[in-house]
């Protein structure tokens, strides 16, 4: 068997896709599509499935809506797939096949002027695809899971036994011959039966209603549909029940596992295309992790397989920098347009676009799922001393197309499970974080280290030798003059205003507090601690520090000089 892989997919005029910006051209063995609900992720899978199964085409739902409105000569879907076929270790053959449903027949053709004898006609291409590929589409939206499971059983269990059991193979062969004879006999004698039944329909004629019965023999019905009418998939969890009586998560996982098993057992000599629509749907998180491992193992064990999946899963999305995956984001564009052919004055032009992950898209997806600061192989990182620093950094970078991951040592004394007393805190945590980042992944990273200008910060800064880290390019920024981040993001007056909104006790002594802050050259946090201690005020300064760093959406902060440092390092400005 020659290994044949999909290298590029282009979708035109199919469902939510128009005829532009719809190419997937960096395809891996494991390909993942993210995007908001109703953006068009599932339509990518449907398009690939339609390419291999054009008989499934339904123009009422598969044609792009705008094309229905505007008409035109080329309004039906057109799907192009570029293949690469390995012929030997040193040679491979590339070609692109087009499924063009604007043609009344002969839907398939070879793109360009290349001539390949085995692909010289639509019929040959169709036979070639049938012989060399098995495409399986598992949806979460088009039909019930139990119906899909039944189709999988019908499609593959007989094939499995025909391959593994000589007696069943012979019995099925004999039955297929008898079945064909039976169908032919019915077809030859069905007219007489129709005539007899018609006599029972005379009542309609007396009321001037023209209805006549016709009997139709589905001669193209697969024999497996007939044989397996009474074979039902059941699941046993203490007692056996039909699959549709189990929970949706169990149904979904069982269907995927059954599909992988049968594909690997039966279709050993074909290239397998597996289309999974949200494999995590309905599943408990622990099961998602195990299912993810099964999917990844299937790809490693079967090089002739390619998987295309859509997902919202926090288990799959962290693989965003895994070279075994290709990631694409599906977005939806809305425009108001006037079309000459439309009966409406204006129409809403709503269509999907496919976008390969770049730094901006990757950043947006990770932020949307709350994962940006938790990915272990992210490329751009800021390491700081704590959550308050992070809050200000997020505010400072709010207008940038992307922001780096922000890491600091998380610790808490509120849990009895771990003793955090020995964990390094603040500046002391930075060196262990850098060591961790250098060792946990082979990704080359840019790391900006933000350190307070106190004695502890300067000591830690001296410990950081950028040349000691194999995978990190490090830039250090020590806040000058023994100051902390509050000294550079707030003027002294703004800091006093901000902190007094959270402390009634300091507000009551605002004049004295303001004088103490303005005459001291130490950091505003140190001056606040000294003022509280000197005046016998009971107030938690660390808690105030946290409070003033939160909810900064409507708060003006001074972004310089820190923004310039970050832009120079991460944004090449």
C-alpha positions in Angstrom: 0.0 0.0 0.0 1.3 3.4 -0.9 1.0 5.9 1.9 -1.1 8.9 0.7 -1.5 12.0 2.8 -3.6 15.1 2.5 -1.4 18.2 2.2 -3.9 20.9 1.5 -7.6 21.4 1.5 -9.4 24.3 -0.2 -13.2 24.9 0.4 -15.4 27.1 -1.8 -19.1 27.8 -1.7 -19.8 25.2 0.9 -22.2 26.0 3.8 -20.6 28.9 5.7 -17.6 29.1 3.4 -17.4 31.4 0.4 -14.7 31.2 -2.2 -11.9 33.1 -0.5 -9.6 32.5 2.5 -10.6 28.9 2.9 -7.3 26.9 2.5 -5.7 24.6 5.0 -2.2 24.2 3.7 0.0 23.0 6.6 -1.6 19.7 7.3 -0.3 17.3 9.9 -1.4 13.8 10.9 -3.3 15.4 13.8 -5.2 18.6 12.8 -7.3 20.7 15.2 -9.8 23.5 14.6 -10.8 26.0 17.2 -13.3 28.8 17.1 -16.4 30.2 18.7 -19.7 28.5 18.6 -21.3 28.6 15.1 -18.1 29.9 13.5 -18.0 27.0 11.0 -15.6 24.5 12.6 -17.8 21.5 11.9 -18.3 22.6 8.3 -14.6 22.0 7.7 -15.1 18.3 8.6 -18.3 18.2 6.6 -16.5 19.5 3.5 -13.7 16.9 3.7 -16.4 14.2 4.2 -18.3 15.4 1.2 -15.1 15.2 -0.9 -14.9 11.5 -0.3 -18.7 11.0 -0.3 -20.2 13.3 -2.9 -23.4 11.3 -2.9 -24.2 12.9 0.4 -24.6 16.3 -1.2 -27.7 18.2 -0.3 -27.9 21.6 -2.1 -30.6 22.8 0.3 -28.2 22.9 3.2 -24.7 22.5 1.6 -24.7 25.4 -0.8 -23.4 28.7 0.6 -26.3 31.0 1.6 -25.0 34.1 -0.3 -24.5 32.0 -3.4 -28.2 31.0 -3.2 -29.2 34.7 -3.1 -26.9 35.9 -5.8 -26.9 32.9 -8.1 -24.1 32.9 -10.7 -22.5 30.3 -12.9 -20.4 28.7 -10.2 -22.5 28.5 -7.0 -22.3 24.9 -6.0 -19.5 23.7 -3.6 -16.0 23.1 -4.9 -13.5 21.3 -2.8 -9.9 20.8 -3.7 -7.5 18.4 -1.9 -3.8 18.1 -2.6 -2.4 14.7 -2.0 1.1 13.4 -1.7 1.6 9.7 -2.5 4.8 8.0 -1.5 6.1 5.7 -4.2 9.4 4.7 -2.5 11.7 6.1 0.1 13.2 8.7 -2.2 10.3 9.6 -4.5 6.8 10.9 -4.0 4.0 12.1 -6.3 1.9 15.2 -5.6 -1.4 16.0 -7.3 -4.6 17.9 -6.6 -8.1 16.5 -7.1 -11.1 18.8 -7.4 -14.7 17.8 -6.5 -16.7 20.3 -8.5 -20.5 20.0 -7.8 -21.3 22.6 -10.4 -20.9 19.7 -12.9 -24.0 17.7 -13.6 -21.9 14.5 -13.6 -18.2 13.7 -13.6 -17.7 15.7 -10.4 -14.0 14.8 -10.1 -11.1 16.1 -12.1 -7.4 16.5 -11.8 -6.3 20.1 -11.3 -3.9 21.7 -13.8 -2.2 20.1 -16.8 -0.6 17.2 -15.1 -1.5 13.8 -16.6 -1.8 10.8 -14.4 -3.4 7.8 -16.1 -5.0 6.3 -13.0 -6.7 9.7 -12.5 -7.6 10.5 -16.1 -11.4 10.5 -15.6 -14.0 11.2 -12.9 -14.8 7.5 -12.7 -11.2 6.5 -12.3 -10.7 9.2 -9.6 -13.8 8.0 -7.7 -12.6 4.4 -7.9 -9.1 5.5 -6.8 -10.4 7.3 -3.7 -12.7 4.4 -2.8 -9.9 1.9 -3.1 -7.2 3.9 -1.2 -9.2 5.7 1.5 -11.6 5.1 4.3 -13.2 8.3 5.5 -15.2 8.2 8.8 -17.1 11.2 10.1 -18.3 11.2 13.7 -20.5 14.2 14.3 -22.1 15.6 17.5 -24.8 17.6 15.7 -26.1 15.9 12.6 -27.7 12.8 14.2 -28.0 10.9 17.4 -25.0 9.1 18.7 -26.8 5.8 18.8 -27.6 6.1 15.1 -24.0 6.7 14.3 -23.0 3.7 16.4 -25.4 1.5 14.5 -24.0 2.8 11.2 -20.5 2.0 12.3 -21.6 -1.5 13.3 -23.4 -2.0 10.0 -20.5 -0.7 8.0 -17.6 -2.5 9.6 -18.5 -5.5 11.8 -19.4 -7.8 8.9 -16.2 -6.7 7.1 -14.3 -7.6 10.3 -15.7 -11.1 10.5 -15.4 -11.7 6.7 -11.7 -11.0 7.2 -11.2 -13.1 10.3 -13.6 -16.0 9.9 -13.7 -18.2 6.8 -17.1 -19.7 7.6 -18.8 -16.3 8.0 -17.1 -15.1 4.8 -18.5 -18.1 2.9 -21.9 -17.7 4.5 -22.2 -14.1 3.7 -21.0 -14.7 0.1 -23.7 -17.3 -0.4 -26.3 -15.0 1.1 -25.3 -12.1 -1.1 -25.9 -14.2 -4.2 -29.3 -15.4 -2.9 -30.1 -11.8 -1.9 -29.5 -10.6 -5.4 -31.7 -13.3 -6.8 -34.4 -12.4 -4.4 -34.3 -8.7 -5.3 -34.3 -9.5 -9.0 -37.4 -11.8 -8.6 -39.3 -9.1 -6.8 -38.4 -6.6 -9.4 -39.8 -8.9 -12.1 -43.1 -9.6 -10.4 -43.8 -6.4 -8.5 -46.2 -4.9 -11.1 -48.9 -7.5 -10.5 -48.8 -6.8 -6.7 -49.1 -3.1 -7.3 -52.2 -3.7 -9.4 -53.9 -5.7 -6.7 -53.1 -3.1 -4.0 -54.4 -0.3 -6.3 -57.9 -1.7 -6.0 -57.9 -0.8 -2.4 -57.2 2.8 -3.3 -60.4 3.4 -5.4 -61.8 5.4 -2.5 -59.5 8.2 -3.4 -60.6 8.3 -7.0 -64.2 8.7 -6.0 -63.2 11.9 -4.3 -61.1 13.1 -7.2 -57.9 12.5 -5.4 -55.2 11.0 -7.5 -53.1 8.7 -5.3 -51.7 5.4 -6.5 -49.4 3.0 -4.5 -46.0 2.1 -5.9 -43.7 -0.5 -4.5 -40.0 0.2 -4.7 -37.3 -2.3 -4.3 -34.1 -0.8 -2.9 -31.9 -3.0 -5.0 -28.8 -0.9 -4.0 -29.3 -1.6 -0.3 -26.1 -3.0 1.2 -26.6 -6.6 2.3 -25.1 -5.7 5.6 -28.1 -3.5 6.3 -30.3 -6.5 5.8 -28.2 -8.9 7.8 -27.6 -6.7 10.7 -31.1 -5.5 11.3 -31.2 -7.4 14.5 -27.6 -6.7 15.6 -27.7 -4.0 18.2 -24.7 -2.4 20.0 -25.2 -2.8 23.8 -22.9 -1.6 26.7 -22.6 -3.6 29.9 -22.0 -1.7 33.2 -23.4 -4.3 35.6 -26.1 -5.1 33.2 -26.3 -4.9 29.4 -28.4 -2.2 27.7 -28.7 -0.6 24.3 -26.2 2.2 23.7 -28.9 4.8 23.6 -29.9 4.1 27.2 -26.4 5.1 28.5 -25.2 8.6 29.3 -24.1 10.8 26.4 -20.5 10.7 27.5 -20.3 6.9 27.5 -22.1 6.7 24.2 -19.7 9.2 22.6 -16.5 7.6 24.0 -17.7 4.1 23.0 -18.4 5.2 19.5 -15.0 6.7 19.0 -13.2 3.6 20.5 -15.3 1.2 18.4 -14.4 3.2 15.3 -10.7 3.2 16.0 -10.8 -0.5 16.7 -12.7 -1.4 13.5 -10.6 0.9 11.3 -7.4 -0.6 12.5 -8.6 -4.2 12.2 -10.4 -4.0 8.9 -8.9 -1.2 6.8 -5.2 -2.1 7.2 -4.4 -1.5 3.5 -6.0 1.9 3.0 -5.3 5.4 4.2 -7.7 6.4 7.0 -9.2 9.9 7.3 -11.0 10.3 10.7 -13.1 13.4 11.2 -14.0 14.0 14.9 -16.4 16.8 15.8 -15.7 17.8 19.4 -14.5 14.4 20.7 -14.7 15.8 24.3 -18.4 16.5 24.0 -20.4 15.2 27.1 -17.2 13.7 28.7 -15.9 13.8 32.2 -12.4 15.6 32.3 -10.5 12.4 33.3 -12.1 10.5 30.3 -11.1 13.4 28.0 -7.5 12.9 29.0 -7.6 9.2 28.4 -9.4 9.7 25.1 -6.8 12.2 24.0 -4.1 9.7 24.7 -6.0 7.1 22.6 -6.2 9.5 19.7 -2.5 10.4 19.9 -1.5 6.8 20.2 -3.7 5.9 17.2 -1.7 8.4 15.1 1.6 7.1 16.3 0.6 3.5 15.6 -0.9 4.1 12.2 1.1 6.4 10.1 -1.4 6.1 7.3 -4.0 7.8 9.4 -4.9 11.5 9.5 -7.3 13.0 12.1 -9.1 16.2 11.7 -10.9 17.4 14.9 -12.8 20.4 16.2 -12.5 21.1 19.9 -13.2 23.5 22.8 -11.3 21.3 25.2 -8.9 22.6 27.7 -7.2 19.2 27.4 -6.5 19.5 23.7 -5.7 23.2 23.3 -2.5 23.2 25.5 -0.9 21.2 22.6 -0.8 24.4 20.7 3.0 24.2 20.3 3.2 20.5 19.9 4.8 19.8 16.5 2.6 16.7 16.0 -0.4 19.0 15.8 -1.5 21.6 13.3 -3.8 24.3 14.7 -6.3 26.4 12.8 -8.9 28.9 14.1 -12.2 29.4 12.3 -13.6 32.9 12.5 -16.9 34.4 11.2 -17.1 37.6 9.3 -20.3 39.7 9.0 -20.8 42.4 6.4 -23.8 44.3 5.0 -23.7 44.1 1.2 -25.8 45.2 -1.7 -26.1 42.5 -4.5 -27.5 43.3 -7.9 -29.0 39.9 -8.3 -30.7 39.8 -4.9 -34.3 40.7 -4.4 -33.4 42.4 -1.1 -32.0 46.0 -0.8 -29.2 44.7 1.4 -28.1 41.3 2.6 -26.1 40.2 5.6 -23.0 38.5 4.2 -21.9 36.1 6.9 -19.1 33.7 6.1 -16.3 31.7 7.7 -12.6 32.0 7.3 -9.8 29.6 8.1 -6.7 31.0 9.8 -3.5 29.3 10.6 -2.4 30.0 14.1 0.0 32.9 14.4 1.2 34.6 17.5 -1.9 36.9 17.7 -4.5 34.1 17.1 -2.7 31.7 19.5 -2.6 34.4 22.2 -6.3 35.2 21.7 -7.4 31.5 21.8 -5.4 30.8 25.0 -6.7 33.9 26.7 -10.3 33.0 25.7 -9.9 29.6 27.4 -8.0 31.0 30.4 -4.9 29.0 29.4 -2.4 31.6 28.4 -0.4 31.6 31.6 -0.5 27.8 32.1 1.1 26.5 28.8 4.6 25.0 29.6 6.0 25.5 26.1 4.9 29.0 25.4 7.6 31.1 23.6 7.2 34.7 25.1 7.3 34.9 28.9 7.4 37.6 31.6 8.6 36.4 35.0 7.7 38.6 37.9 7.4 38.4 41.7 3.7 38.0 42.2 0.0 38.6 41.2 0.1 42.3 41.7 2.9 42.7 39.2 0.9 40.5 36.7 -2.2 42.7 37.1 -0.2 45.8 36.2 1.5 44.1 33.3 -1.8 43.0 31.8 -3.0 46.6 32.1 0.1 48.0 30.5 -0.1 45.6 27.5 -3.9 45.9 27.1 -3.7 47.5 23.6 -1.1 45.1 22.1 -2.1 42.4 19.6 -0.7 39.8 22.0 0.7 39.7 25.4 3.4 37.3 26.7 2.7 34.6 29.2 3.2 35.9 32.8 4.7 33.5 35.3 5.2 33.8 39.0 5.3 31.5 42.0 1.8 30.7 43.1 1.6 29.8 46.8 -1.1 29.8 49.5 -1.3 29.1 53.2 -5.0 28.3 52.9 -4.6 24.6 52.2 -3.5 21.8 54.5 -2.4 19.5 51.7 1.0 21.2 51.2 3.3 23.1 53.4 4.2 26.2 51.4 6.3 27.8 54.1 9.5 26.5 52.5 8.6 27.7 49.0 10.6 30.7 47.8 8.5 33.8 47.5 8.7 37.1 45.6 12.1 37.8 44.0 13.5 34.6 45.5 11.1 32.5 43.4 12.4 33.8 40.0 15.6 31.7 39.7 13.7 28.4 40.3 11.1 29.5 37.7 13.8 30.1 35.1 15.4 26.7 35.8 12.0 25.1 35.4 11.3 26.9 32.1 14.7 25.9 30.7 14.2 22.3 31.5 10.5 21.6 31.0 10.6 22.2 27.3 13.0 22.4 24.3 11.2 25.5 23.0 13.5 28.5 22.6 11.9 31.3 24.6 12.3 35.0 25.2 12.0 35.7 28.9 11.7 39.2 30.4 12.4 39.3 34.1 10.8 42.0 36.2 12.4 42.6 39.6 11.8 45.1 42.4 14.6 47.4 43.1 15.0 46.5 46.8 18.0 44.7 48.2 16.4 41.3 47.7 15.7 42.1 44.1 19.2 43.3 43.4 20.6 40.1 45.0 18.4 37.9 42.8 19.4 39.9 39.7 23.1 39.2 40.4 22.2 35.4 40.5 20.7 35.4 37.0 23.3 34.7 34.4 21.6 34.6 31.0 24.4 32.5 29.5 23.6 29.6 31.9 20.2 28.9 30.2 20.2 26.7 27.1 16.7 27.6 25.8 16.2 31.1 27.2 17.0 34.5 25.9 16.8 36.6 29.0 16.4 40.4 29.6 16.4 41.7 33.2 14.7 44.9 34.2 15.3 45.9 37.8 13.1 48.8 39.0 15.5 51.6 40.0 16.1 53.5 43.2 14.9 50.7 45.6 11.4 51.2 44.2 8.6 48.7 43.5 6.1 48.4 40.6 3.6 50.8 42.3 6.2 53.5 42.1 6.4 53.4 38.3 2.7 52.8 37.4 1.3 55.5 39.7 2.3 59.0 40.5 2.4 59.6 44.3 -0.9 61.4 44.3 -2.6 58.8 42.2 -1.2 56.1 44.5 -2.6 57.9 47.5 -6.0 58.3 45.9 -6.1 54.7 44.9 -5.1 53.2 48.3 -7.4 55.5 50.2 -10.4 54.1 48.3 -9.7 50.8 50.0 -8.6 52.0 53.5 -11.0 54.1 55.6 -8.3 54.3 58.2 -5.8 55.9 55.8 -8.5 58.1 54.3 -9.2 59.5 57.9 -5.5 60.5 58.1 -5.1 61.4 54.5 -3.3 64.7 55.0 -0.7 63.2 57.3 -0.4 60.1 55.1 0.1 62.3 52.0 2.8 64.3 53.7 4.6 61.1 54.7 4.5 59.6 51.3 5.7 62.8 49.5 8.6 63.5 51.8 10.0 59.9 51.7 12.4 58.7 49.0 11.7 55.0 49.7 9.1 53.1 47.7 5.4 54.1 48.3 4.8 50.6 49.8 7.6 50.9 52.3 6.5 54.5 53.2 2.9 53.1 53.7 4.1 50.3 56.0 6.1 52.8 58.1 3.2 55.2 58.4 0.8 52.5 59.5 3.3 51.2 62.1 4.2 54.6 63.3 0.6 55.6 63.8 -0.6 52.4 65.4 -3.0 51.6 62.6 -4.2 48.1 62.2 -4.1 47.5 58.4 -2.8 44.7 56.2 -0.5 46.4 53.7 -0.1 43.3 51.5 -3.8 43.0 51.2 -4.1 46.7 50.2 -1.3 46.1 47.7 -3.4 43.3 46.1 -6.6 45.3 46.2 -5.2 48.4 44.4 -3.9 46.2 41.6 -7.2 44.7 40.7 -10.0 45.9 38.5 -7.9 48.3 36.6 -10.1 48.6 33.5 -11.1 52.2 34.2 -8.0 53.2 36.1 -5.3 55.3 34.4 -1.8 53.9 35.0 1.6 55.2 33.8 2.7 52.7 31.2 6.2 54.1 30.7 9.0 53.2 31.1 8.0 49.6 31.4 6.0 49.5 28.1 9.0 50.7 26.1 11.2 48.0 27.6 8.6 45.3 26.8 8.0 46.6 23.2 11.7 46.6 22.5 12.1 43.0 23.7 8.9 41.3 22.5 7.6 43.5 19.7 10.8 44.7 18.0 10.1 48.4 18.6 
